[in-house]
Every structure is written in structure tokens, then in C-alpha cells.
Amino acid sequence: HHGERLEETLSAVADHSTGVDVLRQLFTRELDSHQLFFAIGESLAHLHRLMRDGRVGRSTRTDGVHLYKRL
């Protein structure tokens, strides 16, 4: 399941995607605040793993928002 979810995360990343952009692709249903908390953590964890594996890169806008893109 974990490998499949990593591939879904990679597919959700377009050039200059924010973490919220990716989260919205991974979780298409309405989330309550409790579910959203865990969804944010899962999305960021997968993005960080993909960065560690050299499959996703990250830059930072001038306002501090991280932008992700496939490598």
C-alpha cells in the first residue's frame, strides 16, 4: 500500500505544486478538521520521501510557501 500511495503522490505533483495542491489530489472527499490534520501529515511525509529518493524537488517562494515538482 505504501508504494502505491507514493506513486499516487508523485502523479499528483505538477510543476510548482504546493502541499495543499497535492493533498487535494490525494484526498478528494470532504475532510473534517481531524481527518485534515492526518491528511496533511501523510501528504507531506510522502513528498519528503519522494524528495529523499530524488524523484521530487522543492523550491520556496518569496512568501515562504514550498513548491514541489517532479524531477
PyMOL Python script that loads the backbone (N, CA, C, O; Angstrom):
from pymol import cmd

cmd.read_pdbstr("""\
ATOM      1  N   HIS A   1       0.820  -1.198   0.000  1.00  0.00           N
ATOM      2  CA  HIS A   1       0.000   0.000   0.000  1.00  0.00           C
ATOM      3  C   HIS A   1       0.860   1.256   0.000  1.00  0.00           C
ATOM      4  O   HIS A   1       0.524   2.238  -0.662  1.00  0.00           O
ATOM      5  N   HIS A   2       1.960   1.232   0.732  1.00  0.00           N
ATOM      6  CA  HIS A   2       2.799   2.422   0.849  1.00  0.00           C
ATOM      7  C   HIS A   2       3.401   2.811  -0.507  1.00  0.00           C
ATOM      8  O   HIS A   2       3.405   3.986  -0.873  1.00  0.00           O
ATOM      9  N   GLY A   3       3.903   1.834  -1.240  1.00  0.00           N
ATOM     10  CA  GLY A   3       4.468   2.108  -2.563  1.00  0.00           C
ATOM     11  C   GLY A   3       3.436   2.672  -3.513  1.00  0.00           C
ATOM     12  O   GLY A   3       3.723   3.579  -4.294  1.00  0.00           O
ATOM     13  N   GLU A   4       2.233   2.131  -3.441  1.00  0.00           N
ATOM     14  CA  GLU A   4       1.143   2.629  -4.286  1.00  0.00           C
ATOM     15  C   GLU A   4       0.816   4.083  -3.952  1.00  0.00           C
ATOM     16  O   GLU A   4       0.578   4.898  -4.845  1.00  0.00           O
ATOM     17  N   ARG A   5       0.806   4.393  -2.677  1.00  0.00           N
ATOM     18  CA  ARG A   5       0.482   5.765  -2.258  1.00  0.00           C
ATOM     19  C   ARG A   5       1.594   6.741  -2.662  1.00  0.00           C
ATOM     20  O   ARG A   5       1.313   7.895  -2.987  1.00  0.00           O
ATOM     21  N   LEU A   6       2.845   6.290  -2.645  1.00  0.00           N
ATOM     22  CA  LEU A   6       3.938   7.130  -3.119  1.00  0.00           C
ATOM     23  C   LEU A   6       3.766   7.450  -4.608  1.00  0.00           C
ATOM     24  O   LEU A   6       3.985   8.584  -5.034  1.00  0.00           O
ATOM     25  N   GLU A   7       3.377   6.450  -5.386  1.00  0.00           N
ATOM     26  CA  GLU A   7       3.161   6.673  -6.818  1.00  0.00           C
ATOM     27  C   GLU A   7       1.992   7.628  -7.057  1.00  0.00           C
ATOM     28  O   GLU A   7       2.048   8.463  -7.960  1.00  0.00           O
ATOM     29  N   GLU A   8       0.944   7.511  -6.261  1.00  0.00           N
ATOM     30  CA  GLU A   8      -0.185   8.445  -6.374  1.00  0.00           C
ATOM     31  C   GLU A   8       0.258   9.864  -6.036  1.00  0.00           C
ATOM     32  O   GLU A   8      -0.168  10.825  -6.676  1.00  0.00           O
ATOM     33  N   THR A   9       1.116   9.986  -5.027  1.00  0.00           N
ATOM     34  CA  THR A   9       1.627  11.304  -4.659  1.00  0.00           C
ATOM     35  C   THR A   9       2.472  11.871  -5.777  1.00  0.00           C
ATOM     36  O   THR A   9       2.330  13.044  -6.122  1.00  0.00           O
ATOM     37  N   LEU A  10       3.349  11.065  -6.350  1.00  0.00           N
ATOM     38  CA  LEU A  10       4.176  11.523  -7.459  1.00  0.00           C
ATOM     39  C   LEU A  10       3.307  11.977  -8.628  1.00  0.00           C
ATOM     40  O   LEU A  10       3.594  12.995  -9.258  1.00  0.00           O
ATOM     41  N   SER A  11       2.261  11.237  -8.914  1.00  0.00           N
ATOM     42  CA  SER A  11       1.351  11.608 -10.001  1.00  0.00           C
ATOM     43  C   SER A  11       0.622  12.911  -9.715  1.00  0.00           C
ATOM     44  O   SER A  11       0.247  13.629 -10.641  1.00  0.00           O
ATOM     45  N   ALA A  12       0.421  13.219  -8.451  1.00  0.00           N
ATOM     46  CA  ALA A  12      -0.297  14.437  -8.064  1.00  0.00           C
ATOM     47  C   ALA A  12       0.576  15.686  -8.172  1.00  0.00           C
ATOM     48  O   ALA A  12       0.067  16.807  -8.164  1.00  0.00           O
ATOM     49  N   VAL A  13       1.891  15.489  -8.274  1.00  0.00           N
ATOM     50  CA  VAL A  13       2.814  16.618  -8.320  1.00  0.00           C
ATOM     51  C   VAL A  13       2.952  17.116  -9.757  1.00  0.00           C
ATOM     52  O   VAL A  13       3.338  16.367 -10.654  1.00  0.00           O
ATOM     53  N   ALA A  14       2.634  18.376  -9.955  1.00  0.00           N
ATOM     54  CA  ALA A  14       2.885  19.059 -11.219  1.00  0.00           C
ATOM     55  C   ALA A  14       3.962  20.106 -10.943  1.00  0.00           C
ATOM     56  O   ALA A  14       4.337  20.314  -9.789  1.00  0.00           O
ATOM     57  N   ASP A  15       4.458  20.761 -11.977  1.00  0.00           N
ATOM     58  CA  ASP A  15       5.434  21.823 -11.730  1.00  0.00           C
ATOM     59  C   ASP A  15       4.829  22.880 -10.824  1.00  0.00           C
ATOM     60  O   ASP A  15       3.739  23.390 -11.086  1.00  0.00           O
ATOM     61  N   HIS A  16       5.535  23.198  -9.774  1.00  0.00           N
ATOM     62  CA  HIS A  16       5.147  24.253  -8.837  1.00  0.00           C
ATOM     63  C   HIS A  16       3.863  23.935  -8.075  1.00  0.00           C
ATOM     64  O   HIS A  16       3.014  24.810  -7.904  1.00  0.00           O
ATOM     65  N   SER A  17       3.712  22.690  -7.614  1.00  0.00           N
ATOM     66  CA  SER A  17       2.586  22.292  -6.770  1.00  0.00           C
ATOM     67  C   SER A  17       2.887  22.630  -5.324  1.00  0.00           C
ATOM     68  O   SER A  17       4.002  22.412  -4.850  1.00  0.00           O
ATOM     69  N   THR A  18       1.906  23.158  -4.626  1.00  0.00           N
ATOM     70  CA  THR A  18       2.037  23.334  -3.184  1.00  0.00           C
ATOM     71  C   THR A  18       1.639  22.026  -2.505  1.00  0.00           C
ATOM     72  O   THR A  18       1.082  21.132  -3.143  1.00  0.00           O
ATOM     73  N   GLY A  19       1.925  21.922  -1.223  1.00  0.00           N
ATOM     74  CA  GLY A  19       1.473  20.755  -0.469  1.00  0.00           C
ATOM     75  C   GLY A  19      -0.041  20.637  -0.477  1.00  0.00           C
ATOM     76  O   GLY A  19      -0.576  19.529  -0.517  1.00  0.00           O
ATOM     77  N   VAL A  20      -0.732  21.758  -0.439  1.00  0.00           N
ATOM     78  CA  VAL A  20      -2.203  21.755  -0.480  1.00  0.00           C
ATOM     79  C   VAL A  20      -2.694  21.251  -1.831  1.00  0.00           C
ATOM     80  O   VAL A  20      -3.683  20.520  -1.893  1.00  0.00           O
ATOM     81  N   ASP A  21      -2.015  21.632  -2.921  1.00  0.00           N
ATOM     82  CA  ASP A  21      -2.384  21.118  -4.247  1.00  0.00           C
ATOM     83  C   ASP A  21      -2.312  19.597  -4.269  1.00  0.00           C
ATOM     84  O   ASP A  21      -3.219  18.929  -4.766  1.00  0.00           O
ATOM     85  N   VAL A  22      -1.237  19.064  -3.730  1.00  0.00           N
ATOM     86  CA  VAL A  22      -1.042  17.612  -3.703  1.00  0.00           C
ATOM     87  C   VAL A  22      -2.093  16.961  -2.803  1.00  0.00           C
ATOM     88  O   VAL A  22      -2.689  15.950  -3.177  1.00  0.00           O
ATOM     89  N   LEU A  23      -2.319  17.526  -1.637  1.00  0.00           N
ATOM     90  CA  LEU A  23      -3.314  16.993  -0.707  1.00  0.00           C
ATOM     91  C   LEU A  23      -4.689  16.891  -1.381  1.00  0.00           C
ATOM     92  O   LEU A  23      -5.383  15.886  -1.223  1.00  0.00           O
ATOM     93  N   ARG A  24      -5.076  17.911  -2.117  1.00  0.00           N
ATOM     94  CA  ARG A  24      -6.388  17.916  -2.775  1.00  0.00           C
ATOM     95  C   ARG A  24      -6.498  16.839  -3.845  1.00  0.00           C
ATOM     96  O   ARG A  24      -7.593  16.348  -4.121  1.00  0.00           O
ATOM     97  N   GLN A  25      -5.368  16.465  -4.453  1.00  0.00           N
ATOM     98  CA  GLN A  25      -5.379  15.382  -5.436  1.00  0.00           C
ATOM     99  C   GLN A  25      -5.474  14.012  -4.752  1.00  0.00           C
ATOM    100  O   GLN A  25      -6.106  13.093  -5.273  1.00  0.00           O
ATOM    101  N   LEU A  26      -4.851  13.889  -3.601  1.00  0.00           N
ATOM    102  CA  LEU A  26      -4.840  12.612  -2.888  1.00  0.00           C
ATOM    103  C   LEU A  26      -6.131  12.347  -2.123  1.00  0.00           C
ATOM    104  O   LEU A  26      -6.560  11.199  -2.002  1.00  0.00           O
ATOM    105  N   PHE A  27      -6.744  13.395  -1.613  1.00  0.00           N
ATOM    106  CA  PHE A  27      -7.948  13.268  -0.782  1.00  0.00           C
ATOM    107  C   PHE A  27      -9.059  14.097  -1.428  1.00  0.00           C
ATOM    108  O   PHE A  27      -9.164  15.302  -1.200  1.00  0.00           O
ATOM    109  N   THR A  28      -9.872  13.441  -2.224  1.00  0.00           N
ATOM    110  CA  THR A  28     -10.887  14.165  -3.000  1.00  0.00           C
ATOM    111  C   THR A  28     -12.201  14.330  -2.247  1.00  0.00           C
ATOM    112  O   THR A  28     -13.049  15.125  -2.653  1.00  0.00           O
ATOM    113  N   ARG A  29     -12.380  13.595  -1.166  1.00  0.00           N
ATOM    114  CA  ARG A  29     -13.622  13.725  -0.399  1.00  0.00           C
ATOM    115  C   ARG A  29     -13.500  14.877   0.605  1.00  0.00           C
ATOM    116  O   ARG A  29     -12.401  15.360   0.878  1.00  0.00           O
ATOM    117  N   GLU A  30     -14.614  15.298   1.136  1.00  0.00           N
ATOM    118  CA  GLU A  30     -14.634  16.338   2.166  1.00  0.00           C
ATOM    119  C   GLU A  30     -14.009  15.784   3.451  1.00  0.00           C
ATOM    120  O   GLU A  30     -14.356  14.687   3.888  1.00  0.00           O
ATOM    121  N   LEU A  31     -13.102  16.533   4.046  1.00  0.00           N
ATOM    122  CA  LEU A  31     -12.432  16.091   5.269  1.00  0.00           C
ATOM    123  C   LEU A  31     -12.805  17.010   6.422  1.00  0.00           C
ATOM    124  O   LEU A  31     -12.851  18.231   6.270  1.00  0.00           O
ATOM    125  N   ASP A  32     -13.073  16.407   7.579  1.00  0.00           N
ATOM    126  CA  ASP A  32     -13.279  17.250   8.756  1.00  0.00           C
ATOM    127  C   ASP A  32     -11.903  17.661   9.290  1.00  0.00           C
ATOM    128  O   ASP A  32     -10.885  17.201   8.774  1.00  0.00           O
ATOM    129  N   SER A  33     -11.858  18.507  10.300  1.00  0.00           N
ATOM    130  CA  SER A  33     -10.577  19.045  10.768  1.00  0.00           C
ATOM    131  C   SER A  33      -9.656  17.943  11.304  1.00  0.00           C
ATOM    132  O   SER A  33      -8.439  18.027  11.138  1.00  0.00           O
ATOM    133  N   HIS A  34     -10.211  16.928  11.932  1.00  0.00           N
ATOM    134  CA  HIS A  34      -9.404  15.816  12.442  1.00  0.00           C
ATOM    135  C   HIS A  34      -8.775  15.047  11.283  1.00  0.00           C
ATOM    136  O   HIS A  34      -7.580  14.751  11.311  1.00  0.00           O
ATOM    137  N   GLN A  35      -9.566  14.724  10.273  1.00  0.00           N
ATOM    138  CA  GLN A  35      -9.062  13.999   9.102  1.00  0.00           C
ATOM    139  C   GLN A  35      -8.052  14.850   8.334  1.00  0.00           C
ATOM    140  O   GLN A  35      -7.053  14.330   7.837  1.00  0.00           O
ATOM    141  N   LEU A  36      -8.307  16.149   8.236  1.00  0.00           N
ATOM    142  CA  LEU A  36      -7.411  17.043   7.519  1.00  0.00           C
ATOM    143  C   LEU A  36      -6.031  17.069   8.173  1.00  0.00           C
ATOM    144  O   LEU A  36      -5.016  17.104   7.478  1.00  0.00           O
ATOM    145  N   PHE A  37      -5.990  17.054   9.479  1.00  0.00           N
ATOM    146  CA  PHE A  37      -4.719  17.027  10.206  1.00  0.00           C
ATOM    147  C   PHE A  37      -3.876  15.829   9.772  1.00  0.00           C
ATOM    148  O   PHE A  37      -2.686  15.979   9.498  1.00  0.00           O
ATOM    149  N   PHE A  38      -4.477  14.649   9.708  1.00  0.00           N
ATOM    150  CA  PHE A  38      -3.754  13.444   9.309  1.00  0.00           C
ATOM    151  C   PHE A  38      -3.436  13.445   7.820  1.00  0.00           C
ATOM    152  O   PHE A  38      -2.384  12.948   7.417  1.00  0.00           O
ATOM    153  N   ALA A  39      -4.325  13.995   6.993  1.00  0.00           N
ATOM    154  CA  ALA A  39      -4.096  14.064   5.550  1.00  0.00           C
ATOM    155  C   ALA A  39      -2.897  14.958   5.233  1.00  0.00           C
ATOM    156  O   ALA A  39      -2.101  14.644   4.348  1.00  0.00           O
ATOM    157  N   ILE A  40      -2.771  16.061   5.951  1.00  0.00           N
ATOM    158  CA  ILE A  40      -1.618  16.952   5.767  1.00  0.00           C
ATOM    159  C   ILE A  40      -0.327  16.198   6.100  1.00  0.00           C
ATOM    160  O   ILE A  40       0.643  16.239   5.343  1.00  0.00           O
ATOM    161  N   GLY A  41      -0.334  15.518   7.231  1.00  0.00           N
ATOM    162  CA  GLY A  41       0.851  14.757   7.640  1.00  0.00           C
ATOM    163  C   GLY A  41       1.220  13.687   6.634  1.00  0.00           C
ATOM    164  O   GLY A  41       2.396  13.519   6.313  1.00  0.00           O
ATOM    165  N   GLU A  42       0.232  12.961   6.130  1.00  0.00           N
ATOM    166  CA  GLU A  42       0.505  11.904   5.155  1.00  0.00           C
ATOM    167  C   GLU A  42       1.047  12.493   3.859  1.00  0.00           C
ATOM    168  O   GLU A  42       2.014  11.977   3.298  1.00  0.00           O
ATOM    169  N   SER A  43       0.438  13.557   3.387  1.00  0.00           N
ATOM    170  CA  SER A  43       0.870  14.174   2.130  1.00  0.00           C
ATOM    171  C   SER A  43       2.306  14.677   2.235  1.00  0.00           C
ATOM    172  O   SER A  43       3.119  14.432   1.344  1.00  0.00           O
ATOM    173  N   LEU A  44       2.616  15.374   3.314  1.00  0.00           N
ATOM    174  CA  LEU A  44       3.974  15.888   3.488  1.00  0.00           C
ATOM    175  C   LEU A  44       4.989  14.765   3.675  1.00  0.00           C
ATOM    176  O   LEU A  44       6.111  14.857   3.177  1.00  0.00           O
ATOM    177  N   ALA A  45       4.612  13.722   4.379  1.00  0.00           N
ATOM    178  CA  ALA A  45       5.527  12.590   4.572  1.00  0.00           C
ATOM    179  C   ALA A  45       5.867  11.943   3.235  1.00  0.00           C
ATOM    180  O   ALA A  45       7.024  11.609   2.982  1.00  0.00           O
ATOM    181  N   HIS A  46       4.871  11.767   2.387  1.00  0.00           N
ATOM    182  CA  HIS A  46       5.130  11.172   1.066  1.00  0.00           C
ATOM    183  C   HIS A  46       5.976  12.105   0.205  1.00  0.00           C
ATOM    184  O   HIS A  46       6.868  11.646  -0.508  1.00  0.00           O
ATOM    185  N   LEU A  47       5.708  13.404   0.262  1.00  0.00           N
ATOM    186  CA  LEU A  47       6.521  14.350  -0.507  1.00  0.00           C
ATOM    187  C   LEU A  47       7.973  14.320  -0.032  1.00  0.00           C
ATOM    188  O   LEU A  47       8.892  14.351  -0.850  1.00  0.00           O
ATOM    189  N   HIS A  48       8.183  14.260   1.269  1.00  0.00           N
ATOM    190  CA  HIS A  48       9.546  14.215   1.801  1.00  0.00           C
ATOM    191  C   HIS A  48      10.253  12.929   1.401  1.00  0.00           C
ATOM    192  O   HIS A  48      11.446  12.945   1.096  1.00  0.00           O
ATOM    193  N   ARG A  49       9.535  11.827   1.400  1.00  0.00           N
ATOM    194  CA  ARG A  49      10.137  10.556   0.958  1.00  0.00           C
ATOM    195  C   ARG A  49      10.536  10.638  -0.513  1.00  0.00           C
ATOM    196  O   ARG A  49      11.622  10.197  -0.891  1.00  0.00           O
ATOM    197  N   LEU A  50       9.654  11.204  -1.342  1.00  0.00           N
ATOM    198  CA  LEU A  50       9.960  11.342  -2.765  1.00  0.00           C
ATOM    199  C   LEU A  50      11.136  12.297  -2.979  1.00  0.00           C
ATOM    200  O   LEU A  50      11.923  12.104  -3.906  1.00  0.00           O
ATOM    201  N   MET A  51      11.262  13.318  -2.138  1.00  0.00           N
ATOM    202  CA  MET A  51      12.422  14.202  -2.222  1.00  0.00           C
ATOM    203  C   MET A  51      13.692  13.441  -1.845  1.00  0.00           C
ATOM    204  O   MET A  51      14.716  13.569  -2.515  1.00  0.00           O
ATOM    205  N   ARG A  52      13.626  12.669  -0.799  1.00  0.00           N
ATOM    206  CA  ARG A  52      14.786  11.887  -0.359  1.00  0.00           C
ATOM    207  C   ARG A  52      15.232  10.908  -1.437  1.00  0.00           C
ATOM    208  O   ARG A  52      16.425  10.660  -1.611  1.00  0.00           O
ATOM    209  N   ASP A  53      14.258  10.356  -2.157  1.00  0.00           N
ATOM    210  CA  ASP A  53      14.550   9.401  -3.224  1.00  0.00           C
ATOM    211  C   ASP A  53      14.978  10.080  -4.522  1.00  0.00           C
ATOM    212  O   ASP A  53      15.296   9.398  -5.496  1.00  0.00           O
ATOM    213  N   GLY A  54      14.991  11.420  -4.551  1.00  0.00           N
ATOM    214  CA  GLY A  54      15.413  12.149  -5.736  1.00  0.00           C
ATOM    215  C   GLY A  54      14.381  12.195  -6.846  1.00  0.00           C
ATOM    216  O   GLY A  54      14.722  12.437  -8.004  1.00  0.00           O
ATOM    217  N   ARG A  55      13.123  11.964  -6.504  1.00  0.00           N
ATOM    218  CA  ARG A  55      12.057  11.946  -7.513  1.00  0.00           C
ATOM    219  C   ARG A  55      11.265  13.248  -7.545  1.00  0.00           C
ATOM    220  O   ARG A  55      10.570  13.536  -8.520  1.00  0.00           O
ATOM    221  N   VAL A  56      11.373  14.033  -6.477  1.00  0.00           N
ATOM    222  CA  VAL A  56      10.669  15.311  -6.367  1.00  0.00           C
ATOM    223  C   VAL A  56      11.664  16.342  -5.839  1.00  0.00           C
ATOM    224  O   VAL A  56      12.485  16.046  -4.970  1.00  0.00           O
ATOM    225  N   GLY A  57      11.576  17.556  -6.378  1.00  0.00           N
ATOM    226  CA  GLY A  57      12.386  18.658  -5.893  1.00  0.00           C
ATOM    227  C   GLY A  57      11.501  19.698  -5.231  1.00  0.00           C
ATOM    228  O   GLY A  57      10.287  19.712  -5.433  1.00  0.00           O
ATOM    229  N   ARG A  58      12.109  20.563  -4.446  1.00  0.00           N
ATOM    230  CA  ARG A  58      11.346  21.592  -3.742  1.00  0.00           C
ATOM    231  C   ARG A  58      12.071  22.927  -3.831  1.00  0.00           C
ATOM    232  O   ARG A  58      13.289  23.011  -3.674  1.00  0.00           O
ATOM    233  N   SER A  59      11.293  23.954  -4.085  1.00  0.00           N
ATOM    234  CA  SER A  59      11.802  25.323  -4.023  1.00  0.00           C
ATOM    235  C   SER A  59      10.889  26.090  -3.078  1.00  0.00           C
ATOM    236  O   SER A  59       9.852  25.581  -2.653  1.00  0.00           O
ATOM    237  N   THR A  60      11.278  27.303  -2.757  1.00  0.00           N
ATOM    238  CA  THR A  60      10.500  28.103  -1.823  1.00  0.00           C
ATOM    239  C   THR A  60      10.203  29.459  -2.444  1.00  0.00           C
ATOM    240  O   THR A  60      11.106  30.150  -2.915  1.00  0.00           O
ATOM    241  N   ARG A  61       8.918  29.833  -2.442  1.00  0.00           N
ATOM    242  CA  ARG A  61       8.530  31.150  -2.936  1.00  0.00           C
ATOM    243  C   ARG A  61       9.001  32.217  -1.956  1.00  0.00           C
ATOM    244  O   ARG A  61       9.409  31.911  -0.836  1.00  0.00           O
ATOM    245  N   THR A  62       8.939  33.456  -2.384  1.00  0.00           N
ATOM    246  CA  THR A  62       9.372  34.557  -1.521  1.00  0.00           C
ATOM    247  C   THR A  62       8.500  34.693  -0.279  1.00  0.00           C
ATOM    248  O   THR A  62       8.931  35.264   0.723  1.00  0.00           O
ATOM    249  N   ASP A  63       7.251  34.160  -0.340  1.00  0.00           N
ATOM    250  CA  ASP A  63       6.376  34.224   0.841  1.00  0.00           C
ATOM    251  C   ASP A  63       6.554  33.022   1.766  1.00  0.00           C
ATOM    252  O   ASP A  63       5.820  32.877   2.744  1.00  0.00           O
ATOM    253  N   GLY A  64       7.530  32.155   1.460  1.00  0.00           N
ATOM    254  CA  GLY A  64       7.839  31.019   2.323  1.00  0.00           C
ATOM    255  C   GLY A  64       7.107  29.729   1.989  1.00  0.00           C
ATOM    256  O   GLY A  64       7.351  28.710   2.634  1.00  0.00           O
ATOM    257  N   VAL A  65       6.219  29.741   1.002  1.00  0.00           N
ATOM    258  CA  VAL A  65       5.470  28.542   0.621  1.00  0.00           C
ATOM    259  C   VAL A  65       6.378  27.641  -0.212  1.00  0.00           C
ATOM    260  O   VAL A  65       7.024  28.101  -1.154  1.00  0.00           O
ATOM    261  N   HIS A  66       6.426  26.347   0.141  1.00  0.00           N
ATOM    262  CA  HIS A  66       7.211  25.375  -0.612  1.00  0.00           C
ATOM    263  C   HIS A  66       6.460  24.965  -1.873  1.00  0.00           C
ATOM    264  O   HIS A  66       5.243  24.776  -1.859  1.00  0.00           O
ATOM    265  N   LEU A  67       7.210  24.834  -2.959  1.00  0.00           N
ATOM    266  CA  LEU A  67       6.665  24.372  -4.236  1.00  0.00           C
ATOM    267  C   LEU A  67       7.402  23.096  -4.624  1.00  0.00           C
ATOM    268  O   LEU A  67       8.628  23.025  -4.544  1.00  0.00           O
ATOM    269  N   TYR A  68       6.644  22.098  -5.043  1.00  0.00           N
ATOM    270  CA  TYR A  68       7.205  20.798  -5.392  1.00  0.00           C
ATOM    271  C   TYR A  68       7.082  20.572  -6.889  1.00  0.00           C
ATOM    272  O   TYR A  68       6.142  21.046  -7.527  1.00  0.00           O
ATOM    273  N   LYS A  69       8.055  19.833  -7.446  1.00  0.00           N
ATOM    274  CA  LYS A  69       7.960  19.437  -8.848  1.00  0.00           C
ATOM    275  C   LYS A  69       8.649  18.091  -9.024  1.00  0.00           C
ATOM    276  O   LYS A  69       9.557  17.735  -8.273  1.00  0.00           O
ATOM    277  N   ARG A  70       8.202  17.359 -10.024  1.00  0.00           N
ATOM    278  CA  ARG A  70       8.840  16.079 -10.341  1.00  0.00           C
ATOM    279  C   ARG A  70      10.208  16.325 -10.965  1.00  0.00           C
ATOM    280  O   ARG A  70      10.401  17.297 -11.695  1.00  0.00           O
ATOM    281  N   LEU A  71      11.135  15.456 -10.677  1.00  0.00           N
ATOM    282  CA  LEU A  71      12.479  15.544 -11.266  1.00  0.00           C
ATOM    283  C   LEU A  71      12.648  14.501 -12.348  1.00  0.00           C
ATOM    284  O   LEU A  71      13.712  14.416 -12.962  1.00  0.00           O
TER     285      LEU A  71
END
""", "prot")
cmd.dss("prot")
cmd.show_as("cartoon", "prot")
cmd.util.cbc("prot")
cmd.orient("prot")
